[in-house]
Amino acid sequence: MVYNGLLKKERQNIHEKIGQVMEELFQDRLPEFYEALAYHFKQGQSVTKAVEYLMKAGRKSFSRCSLDESYQFYKEAFDLLHSEKIRTRWKRPCSLIF
């Protein structure tokens, strides 16, 4: 209830901070948290990090033969990269993919 009452910018800041704290706290175990990190950075303001973690989550799912899940992560990354709003801010698309 409180979350929905926050302004969009405030929610973005909260997600961004959660992602940053997770990176710090779990730096030795990041693969366990790729999906959650992707979610929080996507909801936050770090499109580059969101795509990075979506791609990593996709690879992780693929390695477990979870093809549908892998597809969803890759599609989400693709959609982020190709959305009009993001395209103008994107700096290094290929370095995350290859």
VMD Tcl script that builds the backbone (N, CA, C; Angstrom):
set m [mol new atoms 294]
animate dup $m
set s [atomselect $m all]
$s set {name element resname resid chain x y z} {
  {N N MET 1 A 0.818 -1.190 0.000}
  {CA C MET 1 A 0.000 0.000 0.000}
  {C C MET 1 A 0.867 1.262 0.000}
  {N N VAL 2 A 1.858 1.293 0.843}
  {CA C VAL 2 A 2.733 2.464 0.912}
  {C C VAL 2 A 3.495 2.625 -0.396}
  {N N TYR 3 A 3.974 1.493 -0.959}
  {CA C TYR 3 A 4.740 1.521 -2.204}
  {C C TYR 3 A 3.958 2.209 -3.319}
  {N N ASN 4 A 2.683 1.857 -3.451}
  {CA C ASN 4 A 1.854 2.440 -4.512}
  {C C ASN 4 A 1.623 3.926 -4.311}
  {N N GLY 5 A 1.764 4.400 -3.095}
  {CA C GLY 5 A 1.573 5.816 -2.815}
  {C C GLY 5 A 2.794 6.668 -3.128}
  {N N LEU 6 A 3.912 6.026 -3.414}
  {CA C LEU 6 A 5.135 6.764 -3.731}
  {C C LEU 6 A 5.107 7.276 -5.163}
  {N N LEU 7 A 5.767 8.377 -5.383}
  {CA C LEU 7 A 5.926 8.879 -6.738}
  {C C LEU 7 A 6.799 7.923 -7.531}
  {N N LYS 8 A 6.625 7.907 -8.849}
  {CA C LYS 8 A 7.401 7.010 -9.708}
  {C C LYS 8 A 8.904 7.195 -9.490}
  {N N LYS 9 A 9.344 8.418 -9.384}
  {CA C LYS 9 A 10.762 8.706 -9.188}
  {C C LYS 9 A 11.262 8.114 -7.869}
  {N N GLU 10 A 10.450 8.197 -6.828}
  {CA C GLU 10 A 10.823 7.629 -5.532}
  {C C GLU 10 A 10.935 6.110 -5.609}
  {N N ARG 11 A 9.989 5.480 -6.305}
  {CA C ARG 11 A 10.039 4.027 -6.480}
  {C C ARG 11 A 11.286 3.629 -7.261}
  {N N GLN 12 A 11.600 4.392 -8.306}
  {CA C GLN 12 A 12.807 4.110 -9.091}
  {C C GLN 12 A 14.052 4.197 -8.211}
  {N N ASN 13 A 14.116 5.210 -7.386}
  {CA C ASN 13 A 15.267 5.377 -6.496}
  {C C ASN 13 A 15.389 4.218 -5.511}
  {N N ILE 14 A 14.265 3.741 -5.004}
  {CA C ILE 14 A 14.280 2.613 -4.075}
  {C C ILE 14 A 14.809 1.356 -4.764}
  {N N HIS 15 A 14.304 1.074 -5.959}
  {CA C HIS 15 A 14.765 -0.108 -6.704}
  {C C HIS 15 A 16.252 0.002 -7.043}
  {N N GLU 16 A 16.667 1.178 -7.431}
  {CA C GLU 16 A 18.080 1.408 -7.756}
  {C C GLU 16 A 18.958 1.115 -6.535}
  {N N LYS 17 A 18.550 1.619 -5.408}
  {CA C LYS 17 A 19.317 1.422 -4.173}
  {C C LYS 17 A 19.334 -0.054 -3.766}
  {N N ILE 18 A 18.209 -0.733 -3.906}
  {CA C ILE 18 A 18.152 -2.161 -3.593}
  {C C ILE 18 A 19.145 -2.924 -4.469}
  {N N GLY 19 A 19.161 -2.626 -5.761}
  {CA C GLY 19 A 20.099 -3.281 -6.669}
  {C C GLY 19 A 21.543 -3.021 -6.268}
  {N N GLN 20 A 21.861 -1.798 -5.921}
  {CA C GLN 20 A 23.224 -1.452 -5.513}
  {C C GLN 20 A 23.630 -2.173 -4.232}
  {N N VAL 21 A 22.722 -2.219 -3.276}
  {CA C VAL 21 A 23.010 -2.892 -2.010}
  {C C VAL 21 A 23.188 -4.398 -2.238}
  {N N MET 22 A 22.349 -4.981 -3.084}
  {CA C MET 22 A 22.491 -6.402 -3.392}
  {C C MET 22 A 23.843 -6.692 -4.035}
  {N N GLU 23 A 24.274 -5.838 -4.948}
  {CA C GLU 23 A 25.582 -6.028 -5.589}
  {C C GLU 23 A 26.701 -6.006 -4.546}
  {N N GLU 24 A 26.578 -5.119 -3.599}
  {CA C GLU 24 A 27.591 -5.020 -2.539}
  {C C GLU 24 A 27.564 -6.224 -1.607}
  {N N LEU 25 A 26.377 -6.520 -1.097}
  {CA C LEU 25 A 26.248 -7.591 -0.105}
  {C C LEU 25 A 26.571 -8.970 -0.663}
  {N N PHE 26 A 26.191 -9.208 -1.898}
  {CA C PHE 26 A 26.313 -10.540 -2.480}
  {C C PHE 26 A 27.347 -10.603 -3.597}
  {N N GLN 27 A 28.357 -9.756 -3.531}
  {CA C GLN 27 A 29.329 -9.679 -4.618}
  {C C GLN 27 A 30.002 -11.016 -4.923}
  {N N ASP 28 A 30.129 -11.886 -3.937}
  {CA C ASP 28 A 30.745 -13.193 -4.159}
  {C C ASP 28 A 29.747 -14.243 -4.657}
  {N N ARG 29 A 28.459 -13.879 -4.677}
  {CA C ARG 29 A 27.413 -14.837 -5.061}
  {C C ARG 29 A 26.432 -14.228 -6.066}
  {N N LEU 30 A 26.881 -13.312 -6.884}
  {CA C LEU 30 A 25.985 -12.603 -7.799}
  {C C LEU 30 A 25.146 -13.518 -8.697}
  {N N PRO 31 A 25.697 -14.618 -9.233}
  {CA C PRO 31 A 24.859 -15.460 -10.104}
  {C C PRO 31 A 23.550 -15.924 -9.455}
  {N N GLU 32 A 23.557 -16.080 -8.154}
  {CA C GLU 32 A 22.329 -16.486 -7.465}
  {C C GLU 32 A 21.248 -15.409 -7.552}
  {N N PHE 33 A 21.654 -14.181 -7.826}
  {CA C PHE 33 A 20.732 -13.043 -7.753}
  {C C PHE 33 A 20.543 -12.304 -9.071}
  {N N TYR 34 A 20.995 -12.876 -10.189}
  {CA C TYR 34 A 20.869 -12.191 -11.482}
  {C C TYR 34 A 19.434 -11.743 -11.761}
  {N N GLU 35 A 18.479 -12.617 -11.500}
  {CA C GLU 35 A 17.082 -12.300 -11.812}
  {C C GLU 35 A 16.577 -11.121 -10.971}
  {N N ALA 36 A 16.860 -11.160 -9.684}
  {CA C ALA 36 A 16.415 -10.074 -8.792}
  {C C ALA 36 A 17.134 -8.772 -9.127}
  {N N LEU 37 A 18.408 -8.861 -9.436}
  {CA C LEU 37 A 19.165 -7.655 -9.812}
  {C C LEU 37 A 18.604 -7.056 -11.099}
  {N N ALA 38 A 18.304 -7.912 -12.063}
  {CA C ALA 38 A 17.718 -7.425 -13.323}
  {C C ALA 38 A 16.406 -6.694 -13.045}
  {N N TYR 39 A 15.576 -7.283 -12.211}
  {CA C TYR 39 A 14.288 -6.675 -11.876}
  {C C TYR 39 A 14.471 -5.298 -11.234}
  {N N HIS 40 A 15.319 -5.232 -10.234}
  {CA C HIS 40 A 15.466 -3.965 -9.511}
  {C C HIS 40 A 16.105 -2.881 -10.378}
  {N N PHE 41 A 17.097 -3.247 -11.178}
  {CA C PHE 41 A 17.707 -2.226 -12.036}
  {C C PHE 41 A 16.771 -1.819 -13.175}
  {N N LYS 42 A 15.942 -2.742 -13.627}
  {CA C LYS 42 A 14.954 -2.382 -14.656}
  {C C LYS 42 A 13.923 -1.418 -14.077}
  {N N GLN 43 A 13.495 -1.675 -12.852}
  {CA C GLN 43 A 12.539 -0.786 -12.203}
  {C C GLN 43 A 13.194 0.529 -11.773}
  {N N GLY 44 A 14.504 0.484 -11.622}
  {CA C GLY 44 A 15.250 1.682 -11.224}
  {C C GLY 44 A 15.622 2.512 -12.435}
  {N N GLN 45 A 16.859 2.951 -12.482}
  {CA C GLN 45 A 17.274 3.864 -13.545}
  {C C GLN 45 A 18.485 3.374 -14.317}
  {N N SER 46 A 19.006 2.208 -13.992}
  {CA C SER 46 A 20.219 1.696 -14.632}
  {C C SER 46 A 19.874 0.702 -15.729}
  {N N VAL 47 A 19.566 1.223 -16.885}
  {CA C VAL 47 A 19.195 0.379 -18.013}
  {C C VAL 47 A 20.352 -0.543 -18.389}
  {N N THR 48 A 21.561 -0.031 -18.371}
  {CA C THR 48 A 22.727 -0.838 -18.722}
  {C C THR 48 A 22.839 -2.038 -17.795}
  {N N LYS 49 A 22.697 -1.812 -16.514}
  {CA C LYS 49 A 22.784 -2.913 -15.549}
  {C C LYS 49 A 21.593 -3.855 -15.695}
  {N N ALA 50 A 20.425 -3.325 -15.965}
  {CA C ALA 50 A 19.250 -4.173 -16.154}
  {C C ALA 50 A 19.480 -5.132 -17.318}
  {N N VAL 51 A 19.958 -4.614 -18.438}
  {CA C VAL 51 A 20.210 -5.457 -19.605}
  {C C VAL 51 A 21.322 -6.463 -19.299}
  {N N GLU 52 A 22.358 -6.006 -18.648}
  {CA C GLU 52 A 23.462 -6.899 -18.281}
  {C C GLU 52 A 22.954 -8.086 -17.463}
  {N N TYR 53 A 22.158 -7.818 -16.441}
  {CA C TYR 53 A 21.676 -8.896 -15.583}
  {C C TYR 53 A 20.589 -9.732 -16.257}
  {N N LEU 54 A 19.794 -9.136 -17.130}
  {CA C LEU 54 A 18.828 -9.919 -17.902}
  {C C LEU 54 A 19.545 -10.913 -18.805}
  {N N MET 55 A 20.628 -10.467 -19.452}
  {CA C MET 55 A 21.404 -11.351 -20.320}
  {C C MET 55 A 22.050 -12.477 -19.498}
  {N N LYS 56 A 22.585 -12.127 -18.348}
  {CA C LYS 56 A 23.200 -13.141 -17.490}
  {C C LYS 56 A 22.156 -14.125 -16.973}
  {N N ALA 57 A 20.978 -13.622 -16.624}
  {CA C ALA 57 A 19.895 -14.502 -16.169}
  {C C ALA 57 A 19.447 -15.410 -17.315}
  {N N GLY 58 A 19.426 -14.870 -18.525}
  {CA C GLY 58 A 19.078 -15.679 -19.693}
  {C C GLY 58 A 20.075 -16.807 -19.916}
  {N N ARG 59 A 21.359 -16.477 -19.820}
  {CA C ARG 59 A 22.406 -17.501 -19.981}
  {C C ARG 59 A 22.302 -18.563 -18.879}
  {N N LYS 60 A 22.052 -18.095 -17.659}
  {CA C LYS 60 A 21.924 -19.013 -16.521}
  {C C LYS 60 A 20.751 -19.967 -16.742}
  {N N SER 61 A 19.616 -19.438 -17.162}
  {CA C SER 61 A 18.444 -20.279 -17.421}
  {C C SER 61 A 18.704 -21.246 -18.567}
  {N N PHE 62 A 19.371 -20.772 -19.596}
  {CA C PHE 62 A 19.680 -21.613 -20.746}
  {C C PHE 62 A 20.574 -22.782 -20.329}
  {N N SER 63 A 21.543 -22.504 -19.471}
  {CA C SER 63 A 22.463 -23.560 -19.020}
  {C C SER 63 A 21.741 -24.626 -18.196}
  {N N ARG 64 A 20.595 -24.270 -17.615}
  {CA C ARG 64 A 19.776 -25.230 -16.856}
  {C C ARG 64 A 18.696 -25.852 -17.736}
  {N N CYS 65 A 18.750 -25.557 -19.045}
  {CA C CYS 65 A 17.763 -26.047 -20.023}
  {C C CYS 65 A 16.356 -25.510 -19.761}
  {N N SER 66 A 16.263 -24.365 -19.121}
  {CA C SER 66 A 14.972 -23.692 -18.925}
  {C C SER 66 A 14.780 -22.735 -20.097}
  {N N LEU 67 A 14.393 -23.289 -21.230}
  {CA C LEU 67 A 14.360 -22.513 -22.459}
  {C C LEU 67 A 13.306 -21.415 -22.448}
  {N N ASP 68 A 12.131 -21.699 -21.919}
  {CA C ASP 68 A 11.084 -20.669 -21.866}
  {C C ASP 68 A 11.516 -19.502 -20.990}
  {N N GLU 69 A 12.084 -19.817 -19.843}
  {CA C GLU 69 A 12.556 -18.779 -18.930}
  {C C GLU 69 A 13.694 -17.978 -19.564}
  {N N SER 70 A 14.604 -18.690 -20.192}
  {CA C SER 70 A 15.726 -18.040 -20.872}
  {C C SER 70 A 15.213 -17.087 -21.945}
  {N N TYR 71 A 14.273 -17.552 -22.730}
  {CA C TYR 71 A 13.672 -16.729 -23.779}
  {C C TYR 71 A 13.070 -15.450 -23.196}
  {N N GLN 72 A 12.377 -15.572 -22.082}
  {CA C GLN 72 A 11.742 -14.405 -21.461}
  {C C GLN 72 A 12.779 -13.368 -21.027}
  {N N PHE 73 A 13.890 -13.826 -20.452}
  {CA C PHE 73 A 14.938 -12.888 -20.041}
  {C C PHE 73 A 15.565 -12.195 -21.255}
  {N N TYR 74 A 15.863 -12.976 -22.289}
  {CA C TYR 74 A 16.453 -12.384 -23.495}
  {C C TYR 74 A 15.481 -11.425 -24.173}
  {N N LYS 75 A 14.211 -11.796 -24.203}
  {CA C LYS 75 A 13.202 -10.928 -24.818}
  {C C LYS 75 A 13.071 -9.617 -24.047}
  {N N GLU 76 A 13.102 -9.718 -22.739}
  {CA C GLU 76 A 13.011 -8.516 -21.904}
  {C C GLU 76 A 14.205 -7.591 -22.165}
  {N N ALA 77 A 15.394 -8.168 -22.283}
  {CA C ALA 77 A 16.591 -7.385 -22.591}
  {C C ALA 77 A 16.453 -6.749 -23.972}
  {N N PHE 78 A 16.001 -7.527 -24.937}
  {CA C PHE 78 A 15.797 -7.021 -26.294}
  {C C PHE 78 A 14.801 -5.863 -26.295}
  {N N ASP 79 A 13.694 -6.046 -25.612}
  {CA C ASP 79 A 12.665 -5.003 -25.559}
  {C C ASP 79 A 13.203 -3.719 -24.930}
  {N N LEU 80 A 14.005 -3.873 -23.899}
  {CA C LEU 80 A 14.611 -2.690 -23.274}
  {C C LEU 80 A 15.526 -1.959 -24.249}
  {N N LEU 81 A 16.330 -2.728 -24.953}
  {CA C LEU 81 A 17.283 -2.132 -25.897}
  {C C LEU 81 A 16.588 -1.425 -27.048}
  {N N HIS 82 A 15.419 -1.895 -27.405}
  {CA C HIS 82 A 14.744 -1.342 -28.572}
  {C C HIS 82 A 13.610 -0.367 -28.267}
  {N N SER 83 A 13.366 -0.141 -27.029}
  {CA C SER 83 A 12.324 0.836 -26.726}
  {C C SER 83 A 12.843 2.235 -27.082}
  {N N GLU 84 A 12.004 3.043 -27.575}
  {CA C GLU 84 A 12.391 4.384 -28.053}
  {C C GLU 84 A 13.071 5.210 -26.971}
  {N N LYS 85 A 12.539 5.159 -25.777}
  {CA C LYS 85 A 13.082 5.967 -24.690}
  {C C LYS 85 A 14.510 5.542 -24.350}
  {N N ILE 86 A 14.757 4.254 -24.375}
  {CA C ILE 86 A 16.055 3.720 -23.992}
  {C C ILE 86 A 17.074 3.900 -25.116}
  {N N ARG 87 A 16.656 3.736 -26.347}
  {CA C ARG 87 A 17.574 3.780 -27.484}
  {C C ARG 87 A 18.432 5.038 -27.480}
  {N N THR 88 A 17.873 6.140 -27.069}
  {CA C THR 88 A 18.626 7.394 -27.088}
  {C C THR 88 A 19.648 7.478 -25.960}
  {N N ARG 89 A 19.467 6.666 -24.912}
  {CA C ARG 89 A 20.389 6.710 -23.779}
  {C C ARG 89 A 21.395 5.568 -23.789}
  {N N TRP 90 A 21.231 4.597 -24.664}
  {CA C TRP 90 A 22.064 3.403 -24.649}
  {C C TRP 90 A 23.472 3.724 -25.124}
  {N N LYS 91 A 24.471 3.198 -24.439}
  {CA C LYS 91 A 25.842 3.542 -24.762}
  {C C LYS 91 A 26.651 2.388 -25.336}
  {N N ARG 92 A 26.431 1.166 -24.875}
  {CA C ARG 92 A 27.254 0.050 -25.333}
  {C C ARG 92 A 26.445 -1.241 -25.471}
  {N N PRO 93 A 25.595 -1.340 -26.481}
  {CA C PRO 93 A 24.714 -2.487 -26.578}
  {C C PRO 93 A 25.420 -3.807 -26.864}
  {N N CYS 94 A 26.402 -3.817 -27.725}
  {CA C CYS 94 A 27.002 -5.073 -28.136}
  {C C CYS 94 A 27.929 -5.672 -27.078}
  {N N SER 95 A 28.521 -4.855 -26.251}
  {CA C SER 95 A 29.475 -5.382 -25.280}
  {C C SER 95 A 28.799 -6.288 -24.257}
  {N N LEU 96 A 27.518 -6.127 -24.042}
  {CA C LEU 96 A 26.813 -6.972 -23.078}
  {C C LEU 96 A 26.355 -8.280 -23.705}
  {N N ILE 97 A 26.160 -8.264 -24.991}
  {CA C ILE 97 A 25.595 -9.426 -25.676}
  {C C ILE 97 A 26.668 -10.458 -26.002}
  {N N PHE 98 A 27.844 -10.002 -26.378}
  {CA C PHE 98 A 28.895 -10.935 -26.827}
  {C C PHE 98 A 29.974 -11.136 -25.823}
}
mol reanalyze $m
mol bondsrecalc $m
mol representation Tube
mol addrep $m
